[in-house]
Amino acid sequence: MAVRLTVVGSSPAWPNAGGAQSGYLVEDDGRRLLLDCGPGVLARLRELDGRWPDIDAIVITHWHLDHWGDLVPWVWGNLNGPGRGQERPDLWLPPEGRERIRDFGARLGWDDMFDQNFVIHDYPANEPFTAAGFTVLAHRLPHYTLLTFGLRVSNGAHSLAYSGDSGPDAALAELARDVDLFVCEATLERPELDGRPRGHLAATEAVDAFRDSGARRLLITHRPGELPLEDGLERAYDGLVIEIG
């Protein structure tokens, strides 16, 4: 059965004009898995669904705000808004994430505010787990000094890989090995504009990882709207829908 990917938000660390930040909805046979939940994603999901979103599971790649920030308004909407009474989605976090998000809760409101609204799990590194009925593998990637993972998602027949944020590394090709679709970030205009250690890719580096992976299709994301792409490269945009299979 085909897998549907909806790009909910595709902006880099600063939002493109009118754009949402990282959020990618994967669907199959009524199952709904959200990869990352950056600022603007919740509003876009409400717009797409015409109601408070019904999501089975959310997986967060790392703790930079543009990849998880809308979990905070999700809490308030569940407690006091149109999400009241709705079943809690599973929330899969990087290792030791449950402890970290409880600390965030204690600083932002109260210590178990996220536990009240999500069923929270820490996912294992480099071992498959099941989220919303999909098999997910979180693959460690380099992103400055922050613990960060790319995600490989499969329904058993079709697969996609999502880089999250990453500097150049052979692990990117392994993450995306032979998948149907590789959703890969390319934030930079030139590699020398990155920090040290590296944390993002230029478009040429994303293309290199794609070619090394044997993936069938490349979708460039997390790209500033001001930066062009070479002809023939496909750019993600908010609202893009891709049927895989």
RAQUI-V973411 format. One record per helix or strand of 3 or more residues. SS is the DSSP state (H for helix, E for strand). FROM is the first residue (numbers start at 1). TO is the last residue. If there is no record, write none. Layout:
# RAQUI-V973411
SS|FROM|TO + SS|FROM|TO
This chain:
# RAQUI-V973411
E|3|9 + E|23|28 + E|31|35 + H|41|49 + E|57|59 + H|65|67 + H|71|80 + E|89|93 + H|97|108 + E|118|122 + E|128|131 + E|134|141 + E|148|154 + E|159|162 + H|170|175 + E|181|185 + H|191|193 + H|203|213 + E|218|221 + E|241|244
